[in-house]
Amino acid sequence: MIKGGEFPPFYTHAMNIYCHQLGIIVEFSYCISMNEGLPCRNIIGCYKGRTDIIVILREKFTDEELRKAFSGTPKSRIERIMESLKNKE
């Protein structure tokens, strides 16, 4: 897989998980891109027992993108819900 490449269908369908931030089941494709195209800062904890998430993140994102995704102040639950609703429009 190349940086920024698409994931195989397995990742988008078989990797659904309960999101503690939103309180609903979400697809892996949401988790990997919900932060302005970058992964959720909680993705490592959520997927560490299900797949080698570090390898997936390193294949998909540059080091700079990963630093951006995992640094800074985390968004609140309501901020994530509002963003999710906004993105569906």
WOSULHU-V402488 format. One record per backbone hydrogen bond with DSSP energy under -1.0 kcal/mol. NH is the residue of the N-H (numbers start at 1). CO is the residue of the C=O. If there is no record, write none. Layout:
nh->NH co->CO
nh->NH co->CO
This chain:
nh->4 co->60
nh->5 co->2
nh->11 co->8
nh->13 co->9
nh->14 co->10
nh->17 co->26
nh->19 co->24
nh->23 co->19
nh->26 co->17
nh->30 co->27
nh->31 co->27
nh->32 co->28
nh->33 co->30
nh->34 co->30
nh->35 co->38
nh->37 co->33
nh->38 co->35
nh->40 co->31
nh->43 co->40
nh->46 co->42
nh->47 co->43
nh->48 co->44
nh->50 co->47
nh->51 co->47
nh->53 co->51
nh->56 co->52
nh->57 co->53
nh->58 co->54
nh->59 co->55
nh->60 co->56
nh->61 co->57
nh->66 co->62
nh->67 co->63
nh->68 co->64
nh->69 co->65
nh->70 co->66
nh->80 co->76
nh->81 co->77
nh->82 co->78
nh->83 co->79
nh->84 co->80
nh->85 co->81
nh->86 co->82
nh->87 co->83
nh->88 co->84
